[in-house]
């Protein structure tokens, strides 16, 4: 199980914070990656496909790529494009 | 150090902190709420962020700019929550011996902040609607 937190516009598509069992959404794998989290999110809410494409991600508060490994207990932040300033 | 605040940004105080005998140029950029966006009347903006990551990224940006342009001082403050007209949502201050470095560094800081720092704005319109930007 991993913890997922979404921000800004993504809160219109998902709960702000929730637990995710990747095995329930993605076929059994030995190593999970950030990409699998995106796949699961898209299955949970297909209407989020377009905005998810543009999102960045952080695992345990560090920005990472979509091929970054995700382990049990990790906290994954999914960030829509930033708009500060 | 936190680069984030929930209350109005005190520009005169920031300016006073920035000044030094070595700095011949002190440049302040203030990003402010605009009353229109794509033809819609805007009432105010609301900013949200992930504070720990935003502070970490802002520190990296300031450190990089200070080193690259040999600044005597650089600072950024971003306001969170509701920001009405005529108030700063973000302030960037850069100081250097000569103005070229202060201008270039200031532009770099605000441009990089917009791309790399987890902060988002929501616009609230006169028609009662609101939208994440």
Backbone of each chain as ProteinMPNN parsed JSONL, in Angstrom:
{"seq_chain_A": "XXXXXXXXXXXXXXXXXXXXXXXXXXXXXXXXXXXXXXXXXXXXXXXXXXXXXXXXXXXXXXXXXXXXXXXXXXXXXXXXXXXXX", "coords_chain_A": {"N_chain_A": [[0.833, -1.193, 0.0], [0.515, 2.229, -0.821], [0.749, 5.742, -0.053], [-1.099, 8.341, -1.464], [-1.061, 11.683, -2.534], [-2.793, 14.397, -3.867], [-2.942, 17.541, -5.659], [-4.247, 20.914, -6.011], [-5.829, 21.405, -9.097], [-6.168, 18.693, -9.464], [-7.569, 17.79, -7.29], [-10.135, 17.934, -8.0], [-10.631, 15.634, -9.239], [-9.798, 13.487, -7.717], [-9.741, 12.206, -4.322], [-8.15, 14.232, -1.851], [-6.139, 13.019, -0.291], [-5.226, 9.636, -0.228], [-5.11, 6.063, 0.261], [-3.437, 3.629, -1.708], [-3.7, 0.529, -3.225], [-1.621, -0.899, -5.205], [-1.577, -3.384, -6.412], [-4.178, -4.0, -6.871], [-4.853, -2.667, -9.096], [-2.951, -2.836, -11.076], [-1.312, -5.279, -13.057], [0.331, -8.085, -11.522], [3.551, -7.342, -10.36], [7.111, -7.426, -9.809], [8.558, -5.214, -9.186], [7.392, -2.032, -8.475], [6.614, 1.0, -10.177], [6.606, 4.635, -10.5], [5.15, 5.142, -12.768], [3.25, 3.112, -12.699], [1.585, 4.013, -10.693], [0.392, 6.199, -11.922], [-0.978, 4.831, -13.929], [-2.818, 3.416, -12.4], [-4.261, 5.553, -11.268], [-5.449, 6.599, -13.519], [-7.137, 4.546, -14.167], [-8.842, 4.597, -11.991], [-10.079, 7.08, -12.299], [-10.928, 7.78, -15.32], [-11.436, 10.206, -16.629], [-9.465, 11.89, -15.867], [-7.301, 11.6, -17.445], [-6.067, 13.42, -19.312], [-5.084, 15.592, -17.738], [-3.41, 14.213, -15.999], [-1.364, 13.458, -17.68], [0.239, 15.697, -17.876], [1.31, 15.987, -15.383], [3.68, 16.302, -12.651], [5.785, 14.457, -10.373], [6.475, 13.497, -6.991], [8.306, 11.451, -4.825], [8.217, 10.639, -1.556], [8.723, 13.312, -0.921], [10.646, 14.108, -2.784], [11.382, 15.16, -6.006], [10.827, 13.104, -8.863], [11.342, 10.827, -11.658], [9.111, 9.085, -13.96], [9.897, 6.477, -14.087], [10.857, 5.862, -11.655], [11.337, 3.83, -8.773], [8.711, 2.56, -6.719], [7.899, 1.873, -3.405], [6.365, -0.192, -0.851], [4.565, 1.709, 1.493], [5.576, 4.119, 0.685], [5.207, 7.659, 0.055], [3.453, 9.318, -2.314], [3.402, 12.187, -4.206], [1.317, 13.879, -6.429], [1.583, 16.246, -8.816], [-0.126, 18.769, -10.475], [0.579, 21.014, -13.303], [2.61, 23.738, -12.22], [1.693, 26.983, -10.901], [2.514, 29.269, -9.619], [3.371, 32.649, -8.556]], "CA_chain_A": [[0.0, 0.0, 0.0], [1.223, 3.511, -0.803], [-0.094, 6.901, 0.197], [-1.103, 9.273, -2.594], [-1.634, 13.003, -2.258], [-2.908, 15.204, -5.079], [-2.991, 18.968, -5.364], [-4.867, 21.896, -6.91], [-6.896, 20.944, -9.995], [-6.358, 17.236, -9.332], [-8.527, 17.497, -6.219], [-11.46, 17.829, -8.629], [-10.728, 14.294, -9.825], [-9.482, 12.473, -6.704], [-9.638, 12.682, -2.945], [-6.861, 14.893, -1.68], [-5.188, 12.009, 0.199], [-5.827, 8.303, -0.127], [-4.204, 4.909, 0.175], [-3.591, 2.941, -2.988], [-3.134, -0.811, -3.346], [-1.29, -0.998, -6.633], [-1.857, -4.731, -6.929], [-5.589, -4.068, -7.261], [-5.063, -1.919, -10.338], [-1.912, -3.136, -12.058], [-0.97, -6.691, -13.006], [1.37, -8.373, -10.529], [4.931, -7.067, -10.77], [8.046, -7.51, -8.68], [8.966, -3.849, -8.852], [6.425, -1.002, -8.878], [7.203, 2.291, -10.553], [5.672, 5.766, -10.507], [4.258, 4.961, -13.926], [2.136, 2.252, -12.283], [0.66, 4.852, -9.922], [-0.387, 6.952, -12.917], [-1.883, 3.883, -14.577], [-3.903, 3.151, -11.442], [-5.082, 6.76, -11.148], [-6.238, 6.712, -14.744], [-8.215, 3.542, -14.083], [-9.807, 5.064, -10.982], [-10.869, 8.165, -12.898], [-10.46, 7.961, -16.701], [-11.556, 11.591, -17.109], [-8.266, 12.626, -15.453], [-6.185, 11.203, -18.312], [-5.358, 14.548, -19.92], [-4.316, 16.358, -16.741], [-2.346, 13.342, -15.468], [-0.265, 13.444, -18.644], [1.096, 16.866, -17.642], [1.689, 16.076, -13.97], [4.982, 15.88, -12.136], [5.591, 13.602, -9.216], [7.529, 13.414, -5.978], [8.183, 10.315, -3.918], [8.782, 11.008, -0.25], [9.096, 14.735, -0.994], [11.727, 14.353, -3.741], [10.93, 15.022, -7.391], [11.418, 11.952, -9.544], [10.793, 10.498, -12.973], [8.055, 8.068, -13.905], [10.46, 5.134, -13.947], [11.36, 5.727, -10.278], [10.711, 2.716, -8.05], [7.805, 2.884, -5.607], [7.859, 0.763, -2.462], [5.321, -0.181, 0.179], [4.72, 2.758, 2.499], [6.01, 5.392, 0.099], [4.22, 8.718, -0.11], [3.59, 9.83, -3.682], [2.691, 13.441, -4.493], [1.083, 14.089, -7.86], [1.477, 17.692, -8.967], [-0.454, 19.375, -11.771], [1.526, 22.092, -13.613], [2.67, 24.78, -11.188], [1.199, 28.28, -11.379], [2.839, 30.311, -8.648], [3.796, 33.914, -9.11]], "C_chain_A": [[0.876, 1.254, 0.0], [0.219, 4.62, -0.494], [0.026, 7.858, -0.987], [-1.714, 10.589, -2.139], [-1.654, 13.787, -3.565], [-3.16, 16.657, -4.7], [-3.789, 19.735, -6.43], [-5.949, 21.259, -7.779], [-7.168, 19.449, -9.857], [-7.344, 16.875, -8.227], [-9.965, 17.477, -6.756], [-11.696, 16.429, -9.203], [-10.544, 13.177, -8.795], [-9.617, 13.083, -5.316], [-8.252, 13.276, -2.754], [-5.786, 13.907, -1.207], [-5.895, 10.673, 0.242], [-4.755, 7.23, -0.211], [-4.493, 4.154, -1.109], [-2.912, 1.57, -2.921], [-2.852, -1.044, -4.82], [-1.671, -2.352, -7.221], [-3.318, -4.878, -7.368], [-5.834, -3.432, -8.626], [-4.093, -2.307, -11.45], [-1.556, -4.608, -11.922], [0.27, -6.916, -12.134], [2.773, -8.132, -11.077], [5.823, -7.201, -9.547], [8.439, -6.11, -8.222], [7.914, -2.867, -9.377], [7.175, 0.273, -9.225], [6.141, 3.386, -10.479], [4.669, 5.626, -11.644], [3.036, 4.103, -13.569], [1.103, 3.036, -11.463], [-0.225, 5.646, -10.882], [-1.396, 6.048, -13.622], [-3.096, 3.606, -13.685], [-4.839, 4.351, -11.319], [-5.993, 6.917, -12.369], [-7.383, 5.703, -14.759], [-9.293, 3.992, -13.094], [-10.692, 6.164, -11.56], [-10.362, 8.449, -14.322], [-10.549, 9.4, -17.205], [-10.333, 12.432, -16.716], [-7.079, 12.379, -16.389], [-5.376, 12.394, -18.814], [-4.514, 15.289, -18.887], [-3.184, 15.498, -16.151], [-1.135, 13.324, -16.39], [0.732, 14.564, -18.35], [1.646, 16.941, -16.215], [3.139, 15.699, -13.709], [4.735, 15.11, -10.845], [6.771, 13.7, -8.253], [7.253, 12.173, -5.126], [8.927, 10.679, -2.645], [9.445, 12.392, -0.303], [10.322, 15.007, -1.86], [11.185, 14.151, -5.155], [11.58, 13.809, -8.038], [10.724, 11.705, -10.88], [9.786, 9.358, -12.839], [8.589, 6.648, -13.847], [11.06, 4.908, -12.553], [10.601, 4.608, -9.554], [9.833, 3.22, -6.902], [7.687, 1.661, -4.712], [6.688, 0.907, -1.5], [5.603, 0.935, 1.179], [5.181, 4.093, 1.952], [4.844, 6.377, 0.021], [4.448, 9.382, -1.472], [2.737, 11.087, -3.842], [2.521, 13.559, -6.002], [0.72, 15.56, -8.046], [1.004, 18.083, -10.355], [0.535, 20.511, -12.05], [1.442, 23.234, -12.595], [2.213, 26.114, -11.769], [1.411, 29.374, -10.348], [3.233, 31.604, -9.346], [2.636, 34.827, -9.448]], "O_chain_A": [[1.861, 1.329, 0.735], [-0.99, 4.454, -0.654], [1.129, 8.146, -1.451], [-2.738, 10.617, -1.457], [-0.656, 13.836, -4.284], [-3.541, 16.963, -3.57], [-3.974, 19.282, -7.559], [-6.881, 20.644, -7.26], [-8.284, 18.995, -10.11], [-7.896, 15.774, -8.224], [-10.89, 17.058, -6.06], [-12.81, 16.085, -9.598], [-11.057, 12.071, -8.964], [-9.61, 14.303, -5.15], [-7.296, 12.873, -3.417], [-4.649, 13.961, -1.675], [-7.036, 10.583, 0.697], [-3.645, 7.465, -0.69], [-5.641, 4.052, -1.544], [-1.726, 1.458, -2.608], [-3.761, -1.354, -5.59], [-2.042, -2.448, -8.391], [-3.65, -5.773, -8.144], [-6.885, -3.63, -9.235], [-4.39, -2.124, -12.631], [-1.502, -5.136, -10.811], [1.137, -6.05, -12.026], [3.135, -8.655, -12.131], [5.366, -7.105, -8.408], [8.627, -5.857, -7.032], [7.587, -2.867, -10.564], [8.22, 0.582, -8.652], [4.944, 3.109, -10.406], [3.491, 5.951, -11.495], [1.935, 4.335, -14.069], [-0.095, 2.76, -11.529], [-1.435, 5.753, -10.681], [-2.53, 6.453, -13.879], [-4.235, 3.567, -14.148], [-6.058, 4.192, -11.271], [-7.152, 7.317, -12.252], [-8.457, 5.972, -15.295], [-10.487, 3.799, -13.321], [-11.903, 6.179, -11.339], [-9.464, 9.271, -14.504], [-9.813, 9.778, -18.116], [-10.184, 13.562, -17.183], [-5.982, 12.887, -16.154], [-4.146, 12.384, -18.752], [-3.346, 15.582, -19.142], [-2.113, 16.021, -15.84], [-0.003, 13.188, -15.926], [1.934, 14.396, -18.555], [2.376, 17.876, -15.885], [3.74, 14.902, -14.429], [3.631, 15.111, -10.3], [7.907, 13.952, -8.655], [6.112, 11.894, -4.76], [10.119, 10.986, -2.668], [10.552, 12.603, 0.194], [10.975, 16.036, -1.689], [10.605, 13.111, -5.466], [12.75, 13.52, -7.79], [9.68, 12.282, -11.185], [9.628, 8.756, -11.777], [7.833, 5.711, -13.59], [11.695, 3.883, -12.306], [9.388, 4.462, -9.705], [10.177, 4.18, -6.212], [7.413, 0.557, -5.181], [6.104, 1.981, -1.356], [6.728, 1.09, 1.653], [5.181, 5.093, 2.67], [3.677, 5.994, -0.065], [5.516, 9.936, -1.733], [1.522, 11.063, -3.644], [3.471, 13.362, -6.759], [-0.281, 16.052, -7.525], [1.673, 17.758, -11.335], [1.255, 20.934, -11.145], [0.358, 23.636, -12.172], [2.328, 26.351, -12.972], [0.598, 30.289, -10.217], [3.405, 31.644, -10.565], [2.846, 35.941, -9.929]]}, "seq_chain_B": "XXXXXXXXXXXXXXXXXXXXXXXXXXXXXXXXXXXXXXXXXXXXXXXXXXXXXXXXXXXXXXXXXXXXXXXXXXXXXXXXXXXXXXXXXXXXXXXXXXXXXXXXXXXXXXXXXXXXXXXXXXXXXXXXXXXXX", "coords_chain_B": {"N_chain_B": [[14.688, 28.677, 6.978], [11.708, 30.291, 5.966], [10.14, 30.888, 2.899], [7.628, 31.599, 2.493], [4.402, 33.067, 3.143], [1.396, 34.041, 4.909], [0.321, 36.462, 5.233], [0.004, 39.993, 4.321], [2.717, 41.083, 2.256], [5.51, 42.827, 3.373], [6.811, 45.294, 1.782], [8.56, 47.643, 2.141], [10.053, 46.819, 4.374], [11.346, 44.522, 3.418], [12.926, 45.698, 1.476], [14.64, 47.25, 3.022], [16.087, 45.293, 4.368], [17.531, 44.301, 2.246], [19.345, 46.164, 1.3], [22.761, 47.24, 0.975], [26.194, 48.285, 1.48], [27.71, 47.38, -0.593], [26.071, 46.996, -2.737], [25.134, 48.325, -5.74], [22.907, 48.192, -7.174], [19.562, 47.569, -6.561], [16.966, 45.52, -6.992], [13.515, 45.146, -7.256], [10.919, 42.921, -7.818], [7.47, 42.714, -8.029], [4.878, 40.552, -8.067], [1.486, 40.778, -8.805], [-2.088, 40.713, -8.102], [-4.215, 40.565, -10.86], [-7.032, 42.199, -12.373], [-8.411, 40.892, -14.365], [-8.78, 38.083, -16.592], [-8.363, 36.41, -19.515], [-10.633, 37.777, -20.498], [-12.43, 37.576, -18.417], [-13.799, 38.856, -15.392], [-11.839, 39.185, -12.605], [-11.926, 38.603, -9.119], [-10.312, 37.991, -6.918], [-7.263, 36.23, -6.028], [-6.261, 32.954, -4.995], [-3.76, 31.238, -3.311], [-2.157, 28.075, -3.141], [-0.012, 25.528, -1.777], [2.637, 23.015, -1.527], [4.208, 23.164, 1.334], [6.765, 22.348, 2.469], [8.203, 21.278, 0.297], [8.071, 23.426, -1.459], [9.511, 25.432, -0.096], [12.021, 24.189, -0.061], [12.664, 24.059, -2.825], [12.636, 26.778, -3.493], [14.77, 27.718, -1.985], [16.909, 26.445, -3.279], [16.783, 27.707, -5.775], [17.323, 30.403, -5.131], [19.893, 30.169, -4.024], [21.334, 29.199, -6.229], [21.035, 31.362, -8.049], [22.292, 33.425, -6.635], [24.94, 32.559, -6.578], [25.529, 32.277, -9.35], [25.197, 34.875, -10.466], [26.692, 36.395, -8.827], [25.542, 37.816, -6.622], [24.892, 40.316, -4.15], [22.83, 40.021, -2.482], [19.864, 38.108, -2.302], [16.427, 37.357, -2.398], [13.235, 35.828, -1.922], [9.751, 36.025, -1.508], [6.76, 34.36, -1.187], [3.328, 34.733, -1.19], [0.595, 33.043, 0.408], [-2.745, 31.65, 0.359], [-5.6, 33.875, 0.303], [-5.276, 36.559, -1.98], [-5.816, 39.861, -2.509], [-6.524, 42.618, -4.844], [-3.908, 44.99, -5.608], [-2.031, 44.057, -3.865], [0.944, 42.207, -3.095], [1.578, 39.058, -4.553], [3.831, 37.66, -4.947], [7.227, 38.416, -4.235], [10.331, 39.317, -5.494], [13.642, 39.938, -4.752], [16.668, 41.204, -5.847], [20.095, 41.924, -5.531], [23.016, 43.6, -6.564], [26.409, 44.532, -7.497], [26.358, 45.9, -9.905], [23.748, 46.811, -12.281], [23.054, 44.967, -14.336], [23.44, 42.279, -13.538], [21.618, 42.069, -11.421], [19.154, 42.441, -12.726], [19.102, 40.247, -14.558], [19.263, 38.044, -12.824], [16.98, 38.375, -11.286], [14.927, 37.993, -13.134], [15.466, 35.348, -13.807], [14.9, 34.078, -11.36], [12.091, 34.509, -10.892], [11.016, 33.359, -13.202], [11.889, 30.703, -12.988], [10.756, 29.949, -10.587], [8.029, 29.891, -11.31], [7.99, 27.644, -12.919], [9.112, 25.519, -11.451], [8.388, 25.331, -8.753], [6.247, 23.948, -6.323], [3.547, 25.465, -6.251], [0.281, 26.727, -6.532], [-2.245, 28.648, -8.218], [-5.576, 29.83, -7.723], [-8.229, 31.223, -9.414], [-10.801, 33.509, -8.639], [-13.884, 34.494, -9.783], [-16.018, 37.269, -10.849], [-18.499, 36.351, -11.571], [-19.081, 34.381, -9.807], [-17.923, 31.956, -10.219], [-15.02, 29.787, -10.059], [-11.585, 28.887, -10.706], [-8.872, 26.634, -11.098], [-5.666, 27.614, -12.071]], "CA_chain_B": [[14.025, 29.916, 6.575], [10.538, 30.098, 5.13], [9.946, 31.875, 1.838], [6.179, 31.633, 2.297], [3.692, 33.776, 4.21], [-0.055, 34.123, 4.74], [-0.097, 37.848, 5.505], [0.556, 40.907, 3.306], [4.179, 41.175, 2.207], [5.947, 44.163, 3.764], [7.856, 45.672, 0.821], [9.611, 48.513, 2.696], [10.914, 46.047, 5.27], [12.214, 43.677, 2.581], [13.905, 46.58, 0.827], [15.631, 47.647, 4.017], [16.971, 44.131, 4.609], [18.319, 43.979, 1.058], [20.355, 47.195, 1.013], [24.091, 47.106, 1.581], [27.162, 49.226, 0.903], [28.294, 46.799, -1.802], [25.075, 46.878, -3.805], [24.794, 49.529, -6.49], [21.591, 47.955, -7.784], [18.6, 46.802, -5.762], [15.832, 45.359, -7.907], [12.355, 44.476, -6.646], [9.793, 42.548, -8.664], [6.276, 42.345, -7.268], [3.791, 39.968, -8.849], [0.262, 41.203, -8.129], [-3.357, 40.215, -8.633], [-4.758, 41.324, -11.993], [-8.494, 42.125, -12.254], [-9.024, 40.223, -15.514], [-8.046, 36.958, -17.179], [-9.088, 35.916, -20.694], [-11.923, 38.451, -20.629], [-13.289, 37.401, -17.236], [-13.462, 39.759, -14.287], [-11.281, 38.454, -11.467], [-12.116, 39.304, -7.843], [-9.097, 37.778, -6.119], [-6.573, 34.959, -6.244], [-5.956, 32.17, -3.797], [-2.582, 30.411, -3.589], [-1.947, 26.87, -2.342], [1.288, 24.938, -2.103], [3.197, 22.064, -0.57], [5.15, 24.105, 1.936], [8.13, 21.83, 2.65], [8.87, 21.179, -1.003], [8.192, 24.767, -2.037], [10.649, 26.087, 0.555], [13.262, 23.535, -0.517], [12.942, 24.471, -4.204], [12.952, 28.207, -3.504], [16.128, 27.874, -1.47], [17.817, 26.039, -4.356], [16.763, 28.743, -6.825], [18.009, 31.592, -4.602], [21.323, 29.839, -3.897], [21.906, 29.134, -7.583], [21.09, 32.712, -8.617], [23.296, 34.197, -5.899], [26.26, 32.112, -7.035], [25.73, 32.506, -10.787], [25.283, 36.298, -10.807], [27.51, 37.063, -7.808], [24.661, 38.789, -5.992], [25.162, 40.652, -2.749], [21.652, 39.6, -1.709], [18.707, 37.676, -3.087], [15.378, 36.825, -1.536], [11.917, 35.721, -2.526], [8.655, 35.723, -0.582], [5.504, 34.068, -1.893], [2.17, 34.74, -0.284], [-0.364, 31.944, 0.242], [-4.104, 32.03, 0.74], [-6.277, 34.878, -0.534], [-4.523, 37.783, -2.271], [-6.664, 40.818, -3.23], [-5.847, 43.59, -5.709], [-2.96, 45.97, -5.063], [-1.12, 43.434, -2.896], [1.899, 41.317, -3.754], [1.491, 37.611, -4.361], [5.226, 37.214, -4.845], [8.231, 39.479, -4.343], [11.709, 38.846, -5.708], [14.616, 41.023, -4.612], [18.051, 40.837, -6.189], [21.014, 43.05, -5.356], [24.365, 43.335, -7.092], [27.224, 45.743, -7.629], [25.878, 46.608, -11.106], [22.354, 46.457, -12.499], [22.825, 43.854, -15.258], [23.322, 41.02, -12.794], [20.375, 42.085, -10.629], [18.036, 42.228, -13.65], [19.102, 38.875, -15.083], [18.985, 37.106, -11.737], [15.584, 38.534, -10.874], [14.119, 37.33, -14.163], [15.681, 33.901, -13.651], [14.227, 33.579, -10.145], [10.632, 34.45, -11.053], [10.691, 32.39, -14.26], [12.129, 29.344, -12.483], [9.716, 29.717, -9.568], [6.771, 29.53, -11.975], [8.094, 26.31, -13.534], [9.693, 24.464, -10.621], [8.005, 25.338, -7.333], [4.867, 23.464, -6.178], [2.578, 26.469, -5.81], [-0.794, 26.848, -7.525], [-3.201, 29.728, -7.965], [-6.97, 29.638, -8.11], [-8.86, 32.512, -9.666], [-12.208, 33.644, -8.263], [-14.448, 35.447, -10.739], [-17.178, 38.073, -10.445], [-19.748, 35.611, -11.817], [-19.238, 33.372, -8.754], [-17.166, 30.767, -10.591], [-13.592, 29.8, -9.715], [-10.865, 27.943, -11.561], [-7.43, 26.463, -10.914], [-4.921, 28.058, -13.256]], "C_chain_B": [[12.811, 29.592, 5.705], [10.44, 31.242, 4.119], [8.456, 32.1, 1.585], [5.519, 32.397, 3.438], [2.209, 33.859, 3.885], [-0.588, 35.535, 4.971], [0.516, 38.768, 4.443], [2.077, 41.05, 3.415], [4.593, 42.636, 2.434], [7.121, 44.592, 2.873], [8.931, 46.592, 1.416], [10.584, 47.762, 3.606], [11.869, 45.152, 4.475], [13.306, 44.51, 1.923], [15.016, 46.958, 1.793], [16.62, 46.519, 4.305], [17.951, 43.917, 3.464], [19.498, 44.93, 0.852], [21.686, 46.895, 1.692], [25.035, 48.086, 0.894], [27.729, 48.708, -0.415], [27.35, 46.841, -2.993], [24.78, 48.222, -4.458], [23.426, 49.404, -7.148], [20.755, 47.095, -6.863], [17.318, 46.734, -6.583], [14.713, 44.582, -7.214], [11.323, 44.178, -7.72], [8.638, 42.158, -7.753], [5.224, 41.817, -8.228], [2.484, 40.229, -8.114], [-0.999, 40.677, -8.82], [-3.884, 41.16, -9.72], [-6.275, 41.145, -12.012], [-9.185, 41.479, -13.451], [-8.139, 39.076, -15.988], [-8.891, 36.372, -18.292], [-10.515, 36.483, -20.752], [-12.85, 38.297, -19.437], [-12.829, 38.337, -16.123], [-13.045, 38.94, -13.073], [-11.471, 39.276, -10.189], [-10.886, 39.192, -6.944], [-8.482, 36.432, -6.49], [-6.387, 34.258, -4.911], [-4.807, 31.233, -4.146], [-2.496, 29.248, -2.601], [-0.577, 26.306, -2.695], [1.564, 23.738, -1.207], [4.371, 22.781, 0.074], [6.583, 23.582, 2.022], [8.864, 21.785, 1.313], [9.036, 22.549, -1.658], [9.378, 25.5, -1.411], [11.981, 25.511, 0.082], [13.635, 24.003, -1.927], [13.325, 25.95, -4.274], [14.369, 28.465, -2.99], [17.161, 27.514, -2.542], [17.921, 27.129, -5.42], [17.556, 29.981, -6.373], [19.512, 31.342, -4.509], [21.997, 29.828, -5.268], [22.065, 30.533, -8.177], [22.177, 33.547, -7.945], [24.699, 33.849, -6.382], [26.52, 32.517, -8.484], [25.957, 33.971, -11.118], [26.047, 37.1, -9.746], [26.729, 38.17, -7.086], [25.127, 39.096, -4.572], [24.011, 40.192, -1.853], [20.585, 39.13, -2.696], [17.686, 37.073, -2.135], [14.077, 36.756, -2.332], [10.909, 35.424, -1.415], [7.406, 35.487, -1.421], [4.378, 34.014, -0.884], [1.242, 33.581, -0.624], [-1.734, 32.399, 0.737], [-4.626, 33.11, -0.192], [-5.404, 36.123, -0.721], [-5.407, 38.729, -3.096], [-5.839, 41.727, -4.143], [-4.88, 44.458, -4.905], [-2.126, 45.4, -3.918], [-0.253, 42.431, -3.631], [1.56, 39.86, -3.484], [2.904, 37.029, -4.258], [6.144, 38.427, -5.004], [9.601, 38.836, -4.498], [12.625, 40.052, -5.594], [15.993, 40.488, -4.969], [18.913, 42.089, -6.09], [22.401, 42.664, -5.877], [25.12, 44.65, -7.207], [26.728, 46.583, -8.789], [24.529, 46.036, -11.541], [22.134, 45.233, -13.383], [22.586, 42.544, -14.512], [22.0, 40.956, -12.015], [19.163, 41.835, -11.522], [17.967, 40.773, -14.112], [18.714, 37.873, -14.0], [17.523, 37.171, -11.318], [14.659, 37.816, -11.849], [14.24, 35.809, -14.045], [14.872, 33.362, -12.463], [12.719, 33.47, -10.358], [10.243, 33.432, -12.131], [10.838, 30.952, -13.754], [11.102, 28.98, -11.414], [8.433, 29.229, -10.236], [6.8, 28.11, -12.532], [8.383, 25.196, -12.541], [9.187, 24.364, -9.19], [6.531, 24.939, -7.186], [3.941, 24.455, -5.471], [1.54, 26.585, -6.929], [-1.702, 28.013, -7.156], [-4.591, 29.332, -8.457], [-7.577, 31.022, -8.275], [-10.325, 32.463, -9.278], [-12.802, 34.786, -9.069], [-15.698, 36.15, -10.197], [-18.494, 37.323, -10.638], [-19.964, 34.474, -10.808], [-18.477, 32.094, -9.022], [-15.722, 30.89, -10.078], [-12.896, 28.719, -10.529], [-9.394, 27.877, -11.165], [-6.727, 26.858, -12.2], [-3.687, 27.19, -13.445]], "O_chain_B": [[12.873, 28.735, 4.824], [10.635, 32.41, 4.458], [8.071, 32.714, 0.589], [6.011, 32.381, 4.566], [1.813, 33.759, 2.724], [-1.795, 35.773, 4.91], [1.446, 38.368, 3.742], [2.638, 41.126, 4.508], [4.093, 43.549, 1.777], [8.277, 44.291, 3.171], [10.118, 46.338, 1.209], [11.784, 48.036, 3.609], [13.047, 45.034, 4.812], [14.457, 44.085, 1.824], [16.191, 46.983, 1.424], [17.819, 46.747, 4.464], [19.058, 43.418, 3.668], [20.525, 44.542, 0.296], [21.74, 46.378, 2.808], [24.706, 48.647, -0.152], [28.175, 49.489, -1.255], [27.789, 46.732, -4.138], [24.25, 49.135, -3.824], [22.858, 50.39, -7.619], [21.184, 46.023, -6.435], [16.67, 47.749, -6.835], [14.936, 43.505, -6.66], [10.901, 45.075, -8.449], [8.806, 41.37, -6.823], [4.739, 42.543, -9.096], [2.377, 39.934, -6.923], [-0.962, 40.254, -9.976], [-3.984, 42.371, -9.526], [-6.767, 40.06, -11.702], [-10.412, 41.511, -13.547], [-6.921, 39.093, -15.811], [-10.0, 35.893, -18.054], [-11.474, 35.758, -21.02], [-13.955, 38.84, -19.447], [-11.636, 38.575, -15.939], [-13.805, 38.108, -12.578], [-11.215, 40.48, -10.169], [-10.475, 40.157, -6.299], [-9.098, 35.612, -7.171], [-6.36, 34.884, -3.851], [-4.86, 30.52, -5.149], [-2.727, 29.407, -1.402], [-0.045, 26.57, -3.773], [0.829, 23.474, -0.255], [5.407, 22.983, -0.56], [7.521, 24.303, 1.681], [10.016, 22.209, 1.217], [10.033, 22.798, -2.335], [10.164, 26.123, -2.124], [12.943, 26.244, -0.146], [14.798, 24.31, -2.19], [14.226, 26.329, -5.021], [15.075, 29.332, -3.505], [18.17, 28.203, -2.692], [19.01, 27.435, -5.904], [18.352, 30.532, -7.133], [20.311, 32.205, -4.872], [23.086, 30.375, -5.445], [23.11, 30.853, -8.744], [22.899, 34.288, -8.613], [25.54, 34.728, -6.571], [27.588, 33.033, -8.812], [26.804, 34.294, -11.95], [26.046, 38.33, -9.768], [27.197, 39.301, -6.961], [25.685, 38.238, -3.887], [24.176, 39.998, -0.649], [20.432, 39.69, -3.782], [18.038, 36.369, -1.188], [13.855, 37.517, -3.274], [11.196, 34.659, -0.494], [7.041, 36.311, -2.259], [4.467, 33.338, 0.141], [1.115, 33.187, -1.783], [-1.858, 33.402, 1.441], [-4.165, 33.249, -1.325], [-4.865, 36.67, 0.242], [-5.714, 38.435, -4.251], [-4.615, 41.618, -4.206], [-5.023, 44.629, -3.694], [-1.581, 46.145, -3.103], [-0.653, 41.875, -4.654], [1.29, 39.469, -2.348], [3.132, 36.035, -3.569], [5.877, 39.332, -5.794], [9.979, 37.94, -3.743], [12.413, 41.067, -6.258], [16.426, 39.455, -4.459], [18.509, 43.173, -6.512], [22.882, 41.552, -5.654], [24.555, 45.731, -7.039], [26.673, 47.81, -8.701], [24.203, 44.897, -11.205], [21.141, 44.525, -13.213], [21.653, 41.801, -14.817], [21.352, 39.911, -11.962], [18.247, 41.109, -11.137], [16.908, 40.146, -14.064], [17.924, 36.961, -14.244], [16.904, 36.147, -11.031], [13.727, 37.122, -11.443], [13.254, 35.081, -14.166], [14.237, 32.312, -12.562], [12.127, 32.439, -10.037], [9.247, 32.724, -11.983], [10.012, 30.092, -14.058], [10.639, 27.841, -11.348], [7.82, 28.263, -9.78], [5.765, 27.447, -12.611], [7.961, 24.058, -12.744], [9.519, 23.413, -8.484], [5.664, 25.517, -7.842], [3.605, 24.314, -4.295], [1.877, 26.546, -8.112], [-1.907, 28.33, -5.984], [-4.756, 28.617, -9.445], [-7.458, 31.879, -7.399], [-11.012, 31.48, -9.557], [-12.293, 35.907, -9.047], [-16.334, 35.702, -9.243], [-19.483, 37.611, -9.965], [-20.911, 33.698, -10.935], [-18.39, 31.231, -8.149], [-15.276, 31.977, -9.711], [-13.524, 27.763, -10.983], [-8.749, 28.899, -10.928], [-7.15, 26.476, -13.291], [-2.925, 27.4, -14.389]]}, "name": "protein", "num_of_chains": 2, "seq": "XXXXXXXXXXXXXXXXXXXXXXXXXXXXXXXXXXXXXXXXXXXXXXXXXXXXXXXXXXXXXXXXXXXXXXXXXXXXXXXXXXXXXXXXXXXXXXXXXXXXXXXXXXXXXXXXXXXXXXXXXXXXXXXXXXXXXXXXXXXXXXXXXXXXXXXXXXXXXXXXXXXXXXXXXXXXXXXXXXXXXXXXXXXXXXXXXXXXXXXXXXXXXXXXXXXXXXXXXX"}
